Amino acid sequence: MSSFDFNRQTTRKGTYSVQYEGTEKLFGTGGLEPFWIADMDIETPEAVAEAMKKRIDNGIFGYTKWQNPKFHGAVKGWWHQRFGITLEDEEIHYAPSVMFTIGEVVRQFSEEGDGIILTMPSYNAFIGMLKGNGREIVDCPLIRNQGTYEFDFDHFEKLCRREDVKAYIHCSPHNPTGKVWTRDELAKIRDICLRTGVFLISDEIHMDFTRPKEQFVSMVELMEAGDPILVTTGLGKTFNLASIPHSYFITRNRHLRLKIGRNIASKYGMGAANSLALEAIHAAYTECGPWVDELNRHIEQNMQLVEAYIAAHMSEWLDFKKPDATYLAWISFEKSGLEDEEVHKALIDIGGIAVSPGHIYDVKNNQHFRFNVASSRHRIEDGLERIHRTFKKITKSTVQ
Ligand SMILES: Cc1ncc(COP(=O)(O)O)c(C=O)c1O
């Protein structure tokens, strides 16, 4: 039996939650039951909240150093305990957010108009960030293989050889497909990037969410001194701390670490750390391993529920295979024969539900949606019923 209650009813009332109150922009309307943006309807562990409260009791929130043994010790402990990786203090660097770090690497190691590789489907903020920075998105589509996704190494190498291609943003585990990359796949990616002089950025923010039989392998394991490789991550997903901005990156390239560090401090004036985030990181990484294990069991059960519900009630329209990792269910409606736009409009109008449309994760049409299962079982059942109601109604009206 679980000692943490992940089915507890939670509320975000009065918190200006993007999940609940930010649907107008993407969905054109408010009041939808939301399962879209990647945060959880699950409270952060008590130890994390308590650590932040204790820090608040001090009452002074002046500039704060992240270069301290508490921060380094907590990060090193987590990586050693969870992934068997030994890190040195100087390999770890605090940064304002994962997307800030990726944007900064892109700005430093490429020029406007240069190409940056993404593997479609791709986390939508990568697409937005590259457009915002005037970089060309160089698409290396993942290969579909019976509900799973594979890396196209030959195509990737060809793209890496292009003169204008400067970096590749790897997502591990992969959002939105939930794929966990094997050591062998990572080694091949690293090898191609090193041989072709393409900077390798590995976004590992979903690293703590894996299904029971899966083992996450970090690119850190393959990094050697001086490699032009950077791994960026944080606790925003694992401990539901997206509104407590923070992240950290790991690199074994001293030049890179100093350069990015200098820019964060001098160019952007953001060298100090978030004092609440530092307390949260310490409590989470030193006290909350068992909480993460139980959370993963809860997510696995919710994924099983999605799988069983689709098999029982929606298999004529939808395909779903439990992902290796993440709390995001990537569901295909290709076999329904319905158009992208029609499905998404119906999910809003009939289902009253906000799920992330597949086309935001792609540079072309994409007949999937992403359904966030980091909620109580009750909410997931409700979400599935809403999806069922929607497909039943539109497939009927299409036939008539
Ligand atoms: C793959 C990936 N990277 C980065 C982020 C955002 O991280 P941050 O808020 O630290 O920029 C997300 C959030 O959904 C994500 O899924």
The ligand as an SDF file (V2000), in Angstrom:
LIG
                    3D

 16 16  0  0  0  0  0  0  0  0999 V2000
   11.6560   18.2560  -22.4810 C   0  0  0  0  0  0  0  0  0  0  0  0
   11.3980   19.4820  -21.6780 C   0  0  0  0  0  0  0  0  0  0  0  0
   12.3940   20.3750  -21.4950 N   0  0  0  0  0  0  0  0  0  0  0  0
   12.2100   21.4980  -20.7710 C   0  0  0  0  0  0  0  0  0  0  0  0
   10.9900   21.7690  -20.1880 C   0  0  0  0  0  0  0  0  0  0  0  0
   10.8280   23.0440  -19.4320 C   0  0  0  0  0  0  0  0  0  0  0  0
   11.8700   23.2120  -18.4970 O   0  0  0  0  0  0  0  0  0  0  0  0
   12.1070   24.6330  -17.8290 P   0  0  0  0  0  0  0  0  0  0  0  0
   10.7950   25.0640  -17.2550 O   0  0  0  0  0  0  0  0  0  0  0  0
   13.1480   24.4030  -16.7850 O   0  0  0  0  0  0  0  0  0  0  0  0
   12.5750   25.5470  -18.9040 O   0  0  0  0  0  0  0  0  0  0  0  0
    9.9180   20.8720  -20.3630 C   0  0  0  0  0  0  0  0  0  0  0  0
    8.5960   21.1540  -19.8130 C   0  0  0  0  0  0  0  0  0  0  0  0
    7.6060   20.5850  -20.2050 O   0  0  0  0  0  0  0  0  0  0  0  0
   10.1380   19.6950  -21.1130 C   0  0  0  0  0  0  0  0  0  0  0  0
    9.1740   18.7920  -21.3050 O   0  0  0  0  0  0  0  0  0  0  0  0
  1  2  1  0
  2  3  1  0
  2 15  2  0
  3  4  2  0
  4  5  1  0
  5  6  1  0
  5 12  2  0
  6  7  1  0
  7  8  1  0
  8  9  2  0
  8 10  1  0
  8 11  1  0
 12 13  1  0
 12 15  1  0
 13 14  2  0
 15 16  1  0
M  END
$$$$
